[in-house]
Amino acid sequence: MEFGDIIARRKMVRSYQATAVSDETVLRILDRARRHPSAGFSQGIHFVVVIEGREQLAAAAQEEDWTDKGYGPWLSSAPIHIAICADIGAYRDRYAEFDKSATTDDWDVPYWWVDAGAALMLLLLGAVDEGLSAGFLGVHAFTDLPSILGVPDGVRPIGVVTIGYGAHDPVAGSRSRPRLDTVHREHW
Ligand SMILES: Cc1cc2nc3c(=O)[nH]c(=O)nc-3n(C[C@H](O)[C@H](O)[C@H](O)COP(=O)(O)O)c2cc1C
């Protein structure tokens, strides 16, 4: 698929068909996603693939509240969940090395969140490239995501990407709304 088509087709999908996704496909998507840029090449972004534990994640995201409103199940319908996690200590350690000799404590923009976003985008686009759909549920929507995932101290999940063959999604919204003009010339 042409890169422009991949970008144009991407949208958050919150409903999936029961069709399984092969391990090879998931590995290919992950292999591409882990090529995301990272500040100082800190490589502090991790991916936790969840297949067996999807119902637990759906419960932690209060999926029932979603289905009670008349929507189809989101997380429990998706065959693949991938949590994106930021290992903040990896950034602190990398920036303490001799070529940086810097602290991350005073960063106005903590770059682990930037890198996690870059990884998120590669996962979303990688799914589209495989003929799949993907969605993202932010960490705020979960109860106790770090302990469910068993992440070590200092590692923070940013949310969960759902991947699968998309079903009709009545909530997909961006296509029906005009984009704001957020591009400025020379200055804001
Ligand atoms: C950082 C981030 C957090 C998001 N969190 C949620 C979420 O918790 N629940 C949800 O339904 N969608 C979430 N979304 C999806 C956005 O609502 C969606 O990207 C936006 O409405 C534009 O739609 P589109 O991605 O289909 O173009 C999130 C997106 C981003 C980038």
The ligand as an SDF file (V2000), in Angstrom:
LIG
                    3D

 31 33  0  0  0  0  0  0  0  0999 V2000
   -3.0800   10.1170   23.2310 C   0  0  0  0  0  0  0  0  0  0  0  0
   -4.4310    9.6170   22.7570 C   0  0  0  0  0  0  0  0  0  0  0  0
   -5.3320    9.1240   23.6770 C   0  0  0  0  0  0  0  0  0  0  0  0
   -6.5630    8.6320   23.2500 C   0  0  0  0  0  0  0  0  0  0  0  0
   -7.4010    8.0680   24.1730 N   0  0  0  0  0  0  0  0  0  0  0  0
   -8.5600    7.5630   23.7440 C   0  0  0  0  0  0  0  0  0  0  0  0
   -9.4050    6.9260   24.6760 C   0  0  0  0  0  0  0  0  0  0  0  0
   -9.0990    6.7800   25.8600 O   0  0  0  0  0  0  0  0  0  0  0  0
  -10.5950    6.4490   24.2300 N   0  0  0  0  0  0  0  0  0  0  0  0
  -10.9570    6.5510   22.9160 C   0  0  0  0  0  0  0  0  0  0  0  0
  -12.0440    6.0930   22.5500 O   0  0  0  0  0  0  0  0  0  0  0  0
  -10.1540    7.1300   22.0060 N   0  0  0  0  0  0  0  0  0  0  0  0
   -8.9580    7.6320   22.3890 C   0  0  0  0  0  0  0  0  0  0  0  0
   -8.1260    8.2200   21.4730 N   0  0  0  0  0  0  0  0  0  0  0  0
   -8.5410    8.3210   20.0630 C   0  0  0  0  0  0  0  0  0  0  0  0
   -8.9620    9.7250   19.6720 C   0  0  0  0  0  0  0  0  0  0  0  0
  -10.2050   10.0310   20.2000 O   0  0  0  0  0  0  0  0  0  0  0  0
   -8.9570    9.8020   18.1400 C   0  0  0  0  0  0  0  0  0  0  0  0
   -7.6320    9.6420   17.6730 O   0  0  0  0  0  0  0  0  0  0  0  0
   -9.5340   11.1050   17.6120 C   0  0  0  0  0  0  0  0  0  0  0  0
  -10.9010   11.2000   17.9210 O   0  0  0  0  0  0  0  0  0  0  0  0
   -9.3650   11.2510   16.1050 C   0  0  0  0  0  0  0  0  0  0  0  0
   -9.9350   10.1520   15.4560 O   0  0  0  0  0  0  0  0  0  0  0  0
   -9.0700    9.2590   14.4360 P   0  0  0  0  0  0  0  0  0  0  0  0
   -7.8400    8.7970   15.1750 O   0  0  0  0  0  0  0  0  0  0  0  0
   -9.9890    8.1490   14.0610 O   0  0  0  0  0  0  0  0  0  0  0  0
   -8.6800   10.1240   13.2780 O   0  0  0  0  0  0  0  0  0  0  0  0
   -6.9070    8.6930   21.8820 C   0  0  0  0  0  0  0  0  0  0  0  0
   -5.9820    9.2020   20.9620 C   0  0  0  0  0  0  0  0  0  0  0  0
   -4.7630    9.6260   21.3850 C   0  0  0  0  0  0  0  0  0  0  0  0
   -3.7750   10.1210   20.3560 C   0  0  0  0  0  0  0  0  0  0  0  0
  1  2  1  0
  2  3  1  0
  2 30  2  0
  3  4  2  0
  4  5  1  0
  4 28  1  0
  5  6  2  0
  6  7  1  0
  6 13  1  0
  7  8  2  0
  7  9  1  0
  9 10  1  0
 10 11  2  0
 10 12  1  0
 12 13  2  0
 13 14  1  0
 14 15  1  0
 14 28  1  0
 15 16  1  0
 16 17  1  0
 16 18  1  0
 18 19  1  0
 18 20  1  0
 20 21  1  0
 20 22  1  0
 22 23  1  0
 23 24  1  0
 24 25  2  0
 24 26  1  0
 24 27  1  0
 28 29  2  0
 29 30  1  0
 30 31  1  0
M  END
$$$$
